[in-house]
Amino acid sequence: MDVDQETQKQIQELQVLEQNLQSVLMQKQSFQLETSEIENSLTEIQKASGDVYKIVGQIMIKSDKENIEKELKQKQELVNVRLKSLDKQEEEISKRAESLREEVLGKIGK
């Protein structure tokens, strides 16, 4: 089957879009895992009645419960913003890829 040069370029672009989508999905999964870890940490801190510690590099440092809770909530907000951004990227890439896929399949099907 002969495919014209424009269609070949579109196929290559589609492959790049799919690789980008894979990358976005991996980043998104990583941030979702981080969100889960933060939520678990916040739950445990709220249960804690005694001293709390945080890990800094290779050591654990005794810290104020309120400060750790504040830091975790800020980190959670940042991760949520990044997740929303990745959601938008995923949607845009998916729409573009689907449109291009239909166009390429239409040309190949002729």
JOGIWO-V878790 format. One record per residue. RES is the residue in one letter. PHI is phi in radians with two decimals (none if undefined). PSI is psi in whole degrees, -180 to 180 (none if undefined). OMEGA is omega in radians with two decimals (* if undefined). Layout:
res=RES phi=PHI psi=PSI omega=OMEGA
res=RES phi=PHI psi=PSI omega=OMEGA
This chain:
res=M phi=none psi=132 omega=3.13
res=D phi=-1.63 psi=129 omega=3.10
res=V phi=-2.07 psi=130 omega=-3.10
res=D phi=-1.21 psi=168 omega=-3.04
res=Q phi=-1.10 psi=-39 omega=3.13
res=E phi=-1.09 psi=-42 omega=3.13
res=T phi=-1.15 psi=-38 omega=3.09
res=Q phi=-1.09 psi=-42 omega=3.11
res=K phi=-1.12 psi=-39 omega=3.12
res=Q phi=-1.15 psi=-37 omega=3.10
res=I phi=-1.12 psi=-42 omega=3.10
res=Q phi=-1.11 psi=-42 omega=3.11
res=E phi=-1.10 psi=-40 omega=3.11
res=L phi=-1.10 psi=-41 omega=3.11
res=Q phi=-1.11 psi=-41 omega=3.11
res=V phi=-1.13 psi=-43 omega=3.12
res=L phi=-1.06 psi=-42 omega=3.14
res=E phi=-1.18 psi=-35 omega=3.06
res=Q phi=-1.16 psi=-41 omega=3.11
res=N phi=-1.11 psi=-40 omega=3.11
res=L phi=-1.09 psi=-43 omega=3.09
res=Q phi=-1.03 psi=-44 omega=3.14
res=S phi=-1.09 psi=-45 omega=3.13
res=V phi=-1.09 psi=-42 omega=-3.13
res=L phi=-1.13 psi=-37 omega=3.10
res=M phi=-1.17 psi=-43 omega=3.10
res=Q phi=-1.08 psi=-43 omega=-3.13
res=K phi=-1.07 psi=-44 omega=3.12
res=Q phi=-1.07 psi=-41 omega=3.12
res=S phi=-1.08 psi=-45 omega=3.14
res=F phi=-1.20 psi=-34 omega=3.09
res=Q phi=-1.15 psi=-39 omega=3.08
res=L phi=-1.12 psi=-43 omega=3.12
res=E phi=-1.09 psi=-40 omega=3.10
res=T phi=-1.06 psi=-43 omega=3.12
res=S phi=-1.09 psi=-43 omega=3.12
res=E phi=-1.12 psi=-41 omega=3.12
res=I phi=-1.12 psi=-44 omega=3.13
res=E phi=-1.06 psi=-42 omega=3.10
res=N phi=-1.10 psi=-41 omega=3.13
res=S phi=-1.11 psi=-44 omega=3.12
res=L phi=-1.07 psi=-41 omega=3.12
res=T phi=-1.08 psi=-45 omega=-3.13
res=E phi=-1.16 psi=-38 omega=3.13
res=I phi=-1.15 psi=-39 omega=3.14
res=Q phi=-1.16 psi=-30 omega=3.10
res=K phi=-1.33 psi=-27 omega=-3.01
res=A phi=-1.17 psi=136 omega=3.11
res=S phi=-1.96 psi=-21 omega=-3.12
res=G phi=-1.78 psi=-146 omega=3.13
res=D phi=-1.18 psi=149 omega=3.03
res=V phi=-2.16 psi=151 omega=-3.10
res=Y phi=-2.28 psi=154 omega=3.00
res=K phi=-2.25 psi=151 omega=-3.11
res=I phi=-1.61 psi=126 omega=3.08
res=V phi=-2.19 psi=107 omega=-3.09
res=G phi=1.14 psi=-118 omega=-3.09
res=Q phi=-1.76 psi=3 omega=-3.08
res=I phi=-2.21 psi=160 omega=3.05
res=M phi=-1.84 psi=134 omega=-3.11
res=I phi=-2.10 psi=133 omega=3.07
res=K phi=-1.17 psi=135 omega=-3.07
res=S phi=-2.48 psi=165 omega=3.12
res=D phi=-1.29 psi=131 omega=-3.09
res=K phi=-0.99 psi=-44 omega=-3.12
res=E phi=-1.14 psi=-39 omega=3.12
res=N phi=-1.14 psi=-43 omega=3.13
res=I phi=-1.13 psi=-43 omega=3.13
res=E phi=-1.08 psi=-41 omega=3.12
res=K phi=-1.11 psi=-45 omega=3.13
res=E phi=-1.05 psi=-43 omega=-3.13
res=L phi=-1.14 psi=-40 omega=3.13
res=K phi=-1.16 psi=-38 omega=3.08
res=Q phi=-1.13 psi=-43 omega=3.12
res=K phi=-1.11 psi=-39 omega=3.12
res=Q phi=-1.10 psi=-43 omega=3.10
res=E phi=-1.07 psi=-45 omega=3.13
res=L phi=-1.08 psi=-45 omega=3.13
res=V phi=-1.12 psi=-39 omega=3.12
res=N phi=-1.11 psi=-39 omega=3.09
res=V phi=-1.11 psi=-44 omega=3.12
res=R phi=-1.11 psi=-39 omega=3.11
res=L phi=-1.11 psi=-41 omega=3.11
res=K phi=-1.10 psi=-41 omega=3.11
res=S phi=-1.10 psi=-43 omega=3.12
res=L phi=-1.17 psi=-36 omega=3.07
res=D phi=-1.05 psi=-44 omega=3.12
res=K phi=-1.12 psi=-44 omega=3.12
res=Q phi=-1.06 psi=-44 omega=-3.14
res=E phi=-1.05 psi=-45 omega=-3.13
res=E phi=-1.10 psi=-45 omega=-3.14
res=E phi=-1.10 psi=-46 omega=-3.13
res=I phi=-1.13 psi=-42 omega=-3.13
res=S phi=-1.09 psi=-44 omega=3.13
res=K phi=-1.09 psi=-46 omega=-3.13
res=R phi=-1.11 psi=-43 omega=-3.13
res=A phi=-1.14 psi=-43 omega=-3.14
res=E phi=-1.11 psi=-43 omega=3.12
res=S phi=-1.07 psi=-46 omega=-3.13
res=L phi=-1.15 psi=-40 omega=3.13
res=R phi=-1.07 psi=-46 omega=3.13
res=E phi=-1.09 psi=-42 omega=-3.14
res=E phi=-1.10 psi=-46 omega=-3.12
res=V phi=-1.14 psi=-45 omega=-3.14
res=L phi=-1.11 psi=-34 omega=3.09
res=G phi=-1.12 psi=-41 omega=3.13
res=K phi=-1.22 psi=-41 omega=-3.10
res=I phi=-1.23 psi=-35 omega=-3.11
res=G phi=-1.22 psi=-16 omega=-3.11
res=K phi=-1.24 psi=none omega=*
